[in-house]
Amino acid sequence: MRIKTLSKTFRLPSDLIVPDKRVFAVGETENTLLVKNAHGLAFHLRKSVISTNGMASHLGCIVLPDALYKHHVEPVIKKANEQASLLLEKHFGLVMQNYHLVLQNPEYFLIRTPWLSSGGTVSGPVHYCLGGLVESWMKSKKLRTKDREGKPVYVVRVGGSNLSGALWAKGWVPSENKWACLGNDELNGNLQAWLLQYSKLQSAYPQTLTADFAAIGKLIKHCKIRAQ
C-alpha cells in the first residue's frame, strides 16, 4: 500500500496495518501460559482456551483466531496505546522540534491517540493522524491561530456546542514550547468550519496502525537520540 502526502509518497509495510495474530509462549503456570505478542506485550492465556479452540503450538508460537485476538490482545494493545498517548503529550515539544521525522516516516505519520480528535456535542468526534496534523500546520494556516498575546498556536483539537456556538481548543505554542487552552476569542470562525478542516485530514489519511504505542515509543526514542 502507498500513502501520498502533500510532499511525499510512502510505501506502507503491511505489518504496520495488518494485525499480527501470533503470540509466543514465554512462561507457564499449571493452568495458564504467559505469552507475548509480536510487539512484546505480555498477558496470560488459559490452557483450556487453547485446547478448546484446537490451537496448536509450533515452537512456542500460537496463531490466535479472530475472536480470541479481539478478546485477549486488543484490550492489551488499547491500554498500551492509552499509556503511550500520555507519553506523547508529555514529550510533544521534543516531537515538534523534530517534526520532520513525522513527515518522513510512514509509521510516525500515521500515529493516532485519543486526543487527536475534535468534535461537537451534536456532530460527534473526528479522528486524525499526527502526520496529517503536522503537515497541515507546516503547509497552511487553516489549523493555526494566535493567542491573546499574538503568538502563533498550532490547534491540536477543538470542541464545543453546535447549538450555542461556544468553542474551546487545545493547541501548541511553538515559541514557548508549551500547551495552551483557547476559547472563542482566539478561535475565529465557527465549530463547523474547524471540524470541516479536521474531517479533510480524516478523509485524506484513513489508515490506522495496529500498534500506535510501538510507533510512539520509536518516535520519542528517535527524537531523544537526535537531541543528544
N, C-alpha and C positions, 0 to 999 in steps of 0.2 A: 504494500500500500504506500501511496505517496501523499504528502501533505504540501500544498502550495501556499506559502505565506506571502506577504507583500514584498519580501526581499529574497526569499529562498525557497527551493523545493527540497523537501526532506524525503528520504526513503525511510519508512517507519517499519522497524523489525516487528514481525508478527507476535513475538513473545511479549512485547510490551502491552498488547491489547487483547491477546487471546489467553484466557486463564490456563495456567499450568496446573492440572489436577493431580499431579503426583505428590505423594508425601513419602518421607523416608523415616524408617524406624531408627530411633537413637537410644531407646531405653524401654524398659517394661516393668510392670508390676504383675501380680497374679492375674488381674482382670483387665488391665489396660496396656496399650502401647503408647509410649511417648514418641510422637512423630514431629517432624519439621517439614514445612512446605518448601518450595523452591527458593523462597525469599528468606528462609531461616526462621520463620515464625513457628513456635512450638505449641503443641496442645496435646491432650490425651484423647485417645480413641479406644473405645471399649472393644475388647477382643470378640465379644458376642456380636457386635455390629459387623465386624469384618467377616465372621463366619456366616452370619445370617444372609449377608449380601453376596456371598460367594466370591469375595475378593481374594485374589492370590497375591502373595508377596514374592517378588523376584529380587533376590539380593537386598532385601530390606526395603524395596520400593513397592508402593501400592498406588494404583490409579483409582481415585475415588469416582463413583458415579455422580451425575449432576446433582441429584437430591442431597447426597451426603456432603458434596462440596459446598453447596449453599448453606447447609445446616451447620457444618463444622468449621469450614475455612473462611467463608465470607464474613462472619461476625468477628473473627480474629483480625482479619485484614481491616475491617471497618474501625475497630478500636485502634489499631496501629496508625491508620490514616488520621484519626482524630488527634492522636498524640503528636504526630508529625506536623499537623496543621498548626498547633500551638508553637512548635519549634520554628516553623517558617515565619510565623507572625513575629516571634521574638527576634529573629535574625533578618528581618525584611530589609533593614538598612544595608546590611552586608550584601544581600542579594541584589539590591538596586544599584549598589556600587559596581556590581559585576553583571549588569543586566544583559550585556551582550552574550553571556553564556546561555541565558534563557532563550535568546533568539537564534542561537546557533546549534542547539541540541534538541532534537525532537522529544526526547524523554522529559527534559526540563520544560519545554514549551507547553506540553500537554498537562502539566501538573494542575490538579484541582483540589480545593479544600472547601469545607463548609462555608467559610466566609468569602469565598469568591462567588458571590451570588447577590442579586438585587431583586427587589420586588415590592409590591404594594399590598394593602390589606385586601384588595379585591383581585388584582391581576395575578397574584402568586409569584413564586420565585423564578428567576432566570439565572442559569448557571453558566460559567465560562471558565476557560483555562488561563493560567498565568501568562503564557506566551502571548495570547491574543490581547490581553490587557496591556502588557508592557509594550507590545508592538503599536497599539493604538496611542499610548502616551507619547511614544517617540516619533510617530509618523503624523499625528494630527493633534488638535486641541479639543476634540469633541468630548473627551472624558477627562478634561482638565478644567480647573477653575482657580480662583485666588481666594485666600483667606482675608480676613478683615484688615490685615496689615499689608495686603497686596502681594503676598508671597505665593508663588505658584503651588498648586496642590494637585497631585495625581489622585483622582477619585477612584477608590477601590470598589466601593459598593454604595448603593443608595436604597432608601426605603421611604415609606410614608403612607399617607392616606390618599386613595384615589378620589375620595369624596370631598375632604376638607382642603386638600391641596398642600397639607403640611409635609415638609421634606426634611430628611436627615441624611447624613452621609458620613462615611469614614474614608479618610484619604491619607496619603503620604506626602509630607512636606520635604522635598529633597534638600532644600537649602538648610534645613535644621535637622535632617535625618531623624524625623520622628512622626508618629501618628497624630492625626488631628480629627476632631469631630466637627462637622459642619451642619449648618441649618439653612433655612430658606434664604437668608441674606447672602450666603456665599454661593448658593446654587441657582444660577439663572435658568429660567425655563420651568417646565412642569415635570412631574414624575414620569408621565408617559414618554416625554421627549428623551429623558435619560434612559428609561427602560428600552426604548427603541434601539439605542446605540448598543446596549449590552446584549440585546437579542441578536443583533447582527454578529457579535462575537460568537454567541452560542451557535448560530447557523453556520458560520464560517469554519469553525473547528469543533465538530460534534464528537470527535473521537475521545475515548476515555481510557486511561491506563488501568491495568489490572492491579497495580500496587503503587499508589501515589506516595506512600510513606517511603518506599525504596528510592524513588526519584528525588524526593525532598532531601533525604539523607545524603544522597550523592551530590546534589546541588550545593548544599551547605558546606559539605566537606571540600568540594571543588573551590568554592569561594574562599574558604579559610586558608587553603593552600596558596592561593593567589595573593592573599593578604599578608603572607609571611615575608 
